[in-house]
């Protein structure tokens, strides 16, 4: 028997990441990236004000968050970094390290 809880085997929300940085207006922001299991792997989604950014299906949860970060960078967001906050219902943020995403503009 596989040790993963049933909710990790189904499609749906499995992890939540914190992403922060600067928006195109040079205001700091902090939001949640929701990572869902999909038929094609994992996909991330973030909502910033009325702006919804969804990443493409990726083979890992980290790659799903990176896909969202790359789209945000393409829209002019800068100084982005993320870290895992929740794996299922377990809170992990204080134990996880930040992942930085390089700005597209010099």
Beta strands, then each sheet from edge to edge (+ up, - down):
strand 1: 12-22
strand 2: 28-38
strand 3: 41-48
strand 4: 51-54
strand 5: 78-87
strand 6: 90-91
strand 7: 99-100
sheet 1: 4+ 3- 2+ 1- 5+ 6-
sheet 2: 4+ 3- 2+ 1- 5+ 7-
end
